[in-house]
Amino acid sequence: MKDKIVTIRKPAQNELTIKKSRFIASVLPVGNEQEAMSFIKQVRKENNQANHNVYAYLIDEHTQRYSDDGEPGGTAGRPVLD
């Protein structure tokens, strides 16, 4: 039996503040890397004062990327991907 895949149906955004740090999560269903990178660029532009713009995306079983964007290696992007 194949693993159940959970995915995004529609764009969404949520914000959380922890110890005076603001975390904004933005999601969008995409079909390819170009769409993913375009969305990441848009989010970076909208949040240009952010210290870190961490991202992760999974297109198919062979195409996945993530970035810690200056956070300690493996502490931000990878957990987002997982």
Secondary structure, DSSP 8 states (H G I E B T S, - for coil): ---------S-EEEEEEETTEEEEEEE---SSHHHHHHHHHHHHHHTTT-S---EEEEEETTEEEEE-TTSSTTSSHHHHH-
